Amino acid sequence: GSTEQVWGQLFQQAGGQYKPTRLVAYEGGTQTACGMGQAAMGPFYCPGDQMIYIDPDFFDELSRRFGAPGDAAQAYVIAHEVGHHIQNLEGTLDRAQASQAKLGQAEGNQVQVGVELQADCYAGVWAKRSGALEQGDIEEGMRAAEAIGDDTLQKQTQGRVVPESFTHGSSAQRMEALNRGLSTGNPASCNYAR
C-alpha cells in the first residue's frame, strides 16, 4: 500500500493518475502474460498484465545466499519492481525495447542497465517519501543492491566479470542509483533510462 500512496501522490502532482500494480506470490512457477514465470528468474515485472511476480523463497535466498537479510532489503526488491511498473506507465519500457531492437547485444544490454538503474532509483524515491525508514534500513537496502549487482553475481557464479554482458548494472552503480533516489526523493533525478 505504501508504494500506491507514494506513486499516487507523485502522479497526481504531475497531473496524471496512477494505476496500481499487483503483487502475485507463487511457488516454483506461474503463468503470466509474459510467459511462464519461474522462481529461478527471481522477482520480475510483467508489462503485459502489469503485475509483479515473486516466489517468496527468493527472500530466503536474498538473506542466505546474497547476505542481504531484513525487511528493508525485501522492500527494496519489491519497490524496484514497482519502479518497472512506473516505467511501463511512463512509456520508458516501450522506448527502451524499441531502442534495443536497433542495437547489438552489448549496446542493448547498456540500455537495459539504464532501465534497471532507473528502477533502483525509483525504489529510493519511494523509500525517501514513504516515511517508513527505520534505523538500519538504508544499510539493508544498500547491502541488497550491492549483493545483486551484475559484477558481484558474475564473480560468484563464473569467477570472472564480463561488463559488456551486464543487464542490471554493477554493485556500485546499483547502490549509487538507490542512493540518488534516497537523497533526492525526486523521480526526475532518476534519468538513467534512454
C-alpha positions in Angstrom: 0.0 0.0 0.0 2.9 2.4 0.7 4.0 2.3 -3.0 0.5 3.1 -4.1 0.3 6.1 -1.8 3.7 7.5 -2.8 3.3 7.0 -6.5 -0.3 8.0 -6.5 0.7 11.4 -4.9 3.6 11.8 -7.4 1.4 11.1 -10.4 -1.3 13.4 -9.1 1.2 16.2 -8.6 2.3 15.7 -12.2 -1.4 15.9 -13.4 -1.8 12.2 -14.0 -3.4 9.3 -12.4 -1.6 6.3 -11.1 -2.8 2.8 -11.9 -1.5 0.5 -9.1 0.2 -2.8 -9.9 -0.5 -6.0 -8.1 2.0 -8.4 -6.4 1.5 -12.1 -7.1 3.2 -14.6 -4.8 3.8 -18.0 -6.3 5.8 -21.2 -5.6 8.0 -22.7 -8.3 6.3 -21.3 -11.4 3.3 -19.5 -12.6 1.8 -18.5 -15.9 1.9 -14.7 -16.7 1.1 -12.5 -19.7 4.9 -12.6 -20.3 5.1 -16.4 -20.4 6.0 -18.9 -17.8 7.5 -17.3 -14.6 9.9 -19.4 -12.7 11.4 -18.9 -9.3 14.9 -19.2 -10.8 14.2 -15.9 -12.6 13.9 -14.1 -9.4 11.2 -11.3 -8.9 10.0 -9.7 -12.1 7.5 -7.3 -13.5 5.3 -8.3 -16.5 4.2 -5.3 -18.6 1.6 -7.4 -20.4 -0.5 -7.8 -17.3 1.1 -5.0 -15.2 1.8 -7.4 -12.3 4.8 -8.1 -10.2 5.6 -11.8 -9.6 7.7 -13.2 -6.8 8.4 -16.6 -5.2 8.7 -15.7 -1.5 11.6 -18.2 -1.3 13.6 -15.5 -3.1 13.7 -13.6 0.2 15.4 -16.5 1.9 17.9 -16.7 -0.9 18.5 -12.9 -0.6 19.3 -13.4 3.0 21.3 -16.6 3.0 23.0 -16.7 -0.4 23.4 -13.0 -1.0 23.9 -11.9 2.6 21.2 -9.2 2.5 18.7 -10.0 5.2 16.0 -7.8 6.6 12.6 -6.3 5.8 14.2 -3.2 4.1 16.1 -5.4 1.7 12.9 -7.1 0.8 11.1 -3.8 0.4 13.8 -2.5 -1.9 13.3 -5.6 -4.2 9.6 -5.0 -4.3 10.0 -1.2 -4.8 12.4 -1.9 -7.6 9.8 -4.0 -9.4 7.2 -1.3 -8.8 9.7 1.0 -10.4 9.4 -1.1 -13.6 5.6 -0.6 -13.4 6.2 3.2 -13.2 8.4 2.9 -16.3 5.7 1.0 -18.1 3.1 3.7 -17.3 5.5 6.4 -18.4 6.4 4.6 -21.7 10.0 4.0 -20.7 9.9 0.3 -21.2 8.5 0.6 -24.7 11.1 3.2 -25.7 13.9 1.0 -24.3 12.6 -2.1 -26.1 12.4 -0.1 -29.4 15.9 1.2 -28.9 17.3 -2.3 -28.0 15.8 -3.7 -31.2 18.0 -1.4 -33.3 21.2 -2.2 -31.3 23.7 -5.0 -31.0 23.8 -7.2 -27.9 26.3 -5.1 -25.8 24.7 -1.8 -26.7 21.2 -3.3 -26.0 22.5 -4.5 -22.6 23.6 -0.9 -21.8 20.0 0.3 -22.5 18.7 -2.4 -20.1 21.2 -1.4 -17.4 19.8 2.1 -17.7 16.3 0.8 -17.2 17.3 -1.3 -14.2 19.2 1.6 -12.6 16.2 3.9 -13.0 14.1 1.3 -11.2 16.6 1.2 -8.4 16.5 5.0 -8.2 12.7 4.9 -8.2 12.9 2.4 -5.2 15.0 5.0 -3.4 12.4 7.8 -4.2 9.7 5.5 -2.7 11.8 4.8 0.4 12.5 8.5 0.9 8.9 9.6 0.5 7.3 6.7 2.4 8.3 7.9 5.8 8.8 4.3 6.8 12.5 4.2 7.2 13.8 2.9 10.5 17.3 2.7 11.9 19.5 0.4 9.7 17.0 0.3 6.8 19.2 2.3 4.4 22.1 -0.1 5.1 19.9 -3.1 4.5 18.8 -1.7 1.2 22.3 -0.8 0.1 23.5 -4.3 1.1 20.9 -5.8 -1.1 21.7 -3.5 -4.1 25.4 -4.4 -3.7 24.7 -8.2 -3.4 22.7 -8.3 -6.6 24.9 -6.2 -8.9 26.0 -8.0 -12.1 29.7 -7.9 -11.2 29.1 -9.5 -7.8 26.8 -12.2 -9.2 29.2 -12.9 -12.1 32.1 -13.3 -9.6 30.1 -15.8 -7.6 28.8 -17.8 -10.5 31.6 -17.6 -13.2 34.6 -16.5 -11.2 35.1 -13.5 -13.5 33.3 -10.3 -14.5 32.2 -9.5 -18.1 30.9 -5.9 -18.1 29.5 -6.0 -21.6 27.1 -8.7 -20.5 25.7 -6.7 -17.6 21.9 -6.3 -17.8 21.3 -4.7 -14.3 24.4 -2.8 -13.5 27.4 -3.2 -11.2 27.0 -3.2 -7.5 28.4 0.3 -7.3 26.0 1.5 -10.0 23.0 -0.1 -8.3 24.0 1.4 -4.9 24.5 4.8 -6.4 21.1 4.7 -8.2 19.3 3.7 -5.0 21.2 6.4 -3.1 20.3 9.0 -5.7 16.6 8.3 -5.2 17.0 8.2 -1.4 18.9 11.5 -1.3 16.6 13.5 -3.7 13.2 11.9 -3.3 12.7 13.2 -6.8 11.8 10.8 -9.7 13.2 13.4 -12.2 16.7 12.8 -10.8 16.4 9.1 -11.9 17.4 9.9 -15.5 19.2 6.6 -16.2 17.0 5.2 -18.9 17.2 6.4 -22.5 
